[in-house]
Amino acid sequence: MTLVSTEERPTAATPPRRRPAPARSGSTGKGQWLTYAALLVAVGLTLMPFLWMVLGSLKNQDEILRDPNGWLPHSPTPANYLSWFGDFGIGTYFLNSVVVALFTVAGNLLFCSMVGYALAKLRFPGKRALFAVVMTTLMVPGVVTFIPLFVLVARMGLINTFPGLILPFLVSPLGVFLMRQFIGTVPDALLESARMDGAGEFRIFARIVLPLCGPPLATLGILTFLTSWNNFLWPLVVAQNQDSYTLPVALSLYSTSEHATEYGLLLAGSVILISPIVLAFVLLQRLFTQGVATTGIR
């Protein structure tokens, strides 16, 4: 006689029961709530100036002067934005900033990744000395090279031109360091197998290494776009014609002219200035976080 056990056995149709998760202790839950509360306070304090700026840009001049400490606009109006895009022709300055920023980002992504690959994976004489030079230039303030760079650009006849605004910033020491650190983590066996299959160094770089560099490229792209978009001193000196002004230069000139007391107008211009930066960060936030984590940027 065969005995049949009445105990339930897990099958494919009935997955095994999971043990209930242990109840969290009261101190842990309280600590999490305190952490969330602290984060909410920090986020609120960080966003408060931007919220005040956006709300202020929707007010007219009389309302701002009558109640300067007020937050919500009583009668929201897009007049300040319409003035920028109509009377002041901010579209030209906006387009100039977009062209300069995009070409600068493209140059940094290409050249910094190529130099980083050479420093991380290739063997050639003077490799350590070249990397030491890159690290040294990383510590030199940009103001030190400002005048020699301006003299060089002026002798090349690039004043009031897009190349004059873009060429000096096509490669950055920080970008080279960032890409070199990440490419150094790519397994050498993967590259050696590609060489044994007859692939050249440029093909290995373009077909194997570059597709693996999504997170650091996103981080480098955001940092370069942020630096180029906010660059004020170099465009102020090189762009001596109003048609070649970038957005920060145009906004600063209006803020010191007869329109300096039109606070709603200046707040609207500031919102237009930071909008592309916020949009780029929102779209590439995940890759930016991964790039910071994998390359160790602090």
Secondary structure, DSSP 8 states (H G I E B T S, - for coil): ------S----SSS-----------HHHHHHHHHHHHHHHHHHHHHHHHHHHHHHHHTS-HHHHHH-TT--S-SS---HHHHHHHHTS-HHHHHHHHHHHHHHHHHHHHHHHHHHHHHHHH---TTHHHHHHHHHHHHHS-TTTTHHHHHHHHHHTT-TTSHHHHHGGGSS-HHHHHHHHHHHTTS-HHHHHHHHHTT--HHHHIIIIIGGG-HHHHHHHHHHHHHHHHH--HHHHHH--SGGG--HHHHHHHHHTSTTTT-HHHHHHHHHHHHHHHHHHHHHTHHHHHHHHHHHT--
